[in-house]
Amino acid sequence: MKTIRGLAVSAVIAIGLTGPANPVSVSAAGKPAVEVSTDHIYRHIKELSKEPRVAGTDAEKRAARYVRNAFKSYGYRVEVQPFFFTAYKEPEEVGIDVEGLDELAAGGFTYGINGDVSGLLADAGLGRKSDLKGGFVKGKIAVIRRGEIPFGEKIDNAARAGASGAIVFNDEPGVLSATLGETGGGRIPAISVDRAAGESILDLIKQKPDTKARIYIRGSEIKKEESQNIIAVKEPDAKKKSGREIVVISSHLDSVAGAPGANDNASGTAVLMEIARALRDFPSGSEVRFAVFGAEELGLVGSGNYVSLLPEAEKGRISANFNLDMVGSRDAGDLTIQTVDGKPNTVSDVARSVGGKLNDRKTPLVQGDRSDHVPFHEAGIPAALFIHSPAEPWYHTADDDLEKISKEKLRDVARIVSGAVVELIRTGKS
């Protein structure tokens, strides 16, 4: 397996964290467990959030080297697993002109194509195949409502029906921010507008069926890029080799473009790194894997790739996945534990029990399916996401920086997750 080599001297110094500064004693079921340091976590976030870590970029690779070298400094066996994905560069210009209407704001779709199309407009309903029968959209720009089926399916249906382009309008205030998903070709140019604009366009079509419009998308690009997953392994204690279970603690490393990603998700990765440091000498009856995934922001690509490549026998040995995402924002809501189906499982049960002992209240369990715990759940592995909810108002913006990070929230999550993991790995019967 290909590995990533090399690290700047400054980064080596930054990860040389040995003894716990301002240690927090974690105990579960009244027994001493491990100590985690919020100062260590904060320093990791500071290092990782110096620049945006967009999947496939040199910045993401620099962050990956930092994480890998930290794991190696703790004495773990580390593997860097490269994978390829389809990257999309956002368009430089997206626009719409409609006869009889003032200037309208328009947005593009991830994986949309470039194009400049003019023609008559046609009301295409929800963009279902049944809405497009009869050939009435052939050569026209289809106007499609959001809802019921995926955006990519709407656009592909319109293309197959002969439409030259598509306008999708939202069913709530604001311009859409969505993906069409990857395609094998034959797609047409498509833009999005808000609900008010879409309803105005439909009203105009009814009043004046020969209304013409123009839509254009320029400067987008689709290409193959490489990211990586970083996996550090803590082997079971030599005296407890019979314990064959695997506990996986995970986070994602990448951020969105333009965002330093201090909370999303340097915070989750930093907490994971500190738990890895704290557990390095802890006697374990189970194998523990610390998995830092790439390309989460593009659709859980790294975690999906990791789980899909696991042998079935190995999947069967994984008893728990603790996934950390956005766990440090001072402006977000309270900590929640989220499972894909909203039902309790091994991870949520033990974490809520530990949280109840530490905080005198159990962390709320809710439904949530927007992070790297999803592929584990789909493989039949008990998995849960640890995240503060609702998200902060500056989510996915340039304001996601170190100043917005709460040490108190980092401390709380680190204590709960490390305590829960210790409960599972003490005997190897997780």
Summary of the structure (lengths in Angstrom):
residues: 430
radius of gyration: 24.2
end to end distance: 29.4
largest distance: 80.9
contacts: 1560
relative contact order: 0.16
helix: 33%
strand: 27%
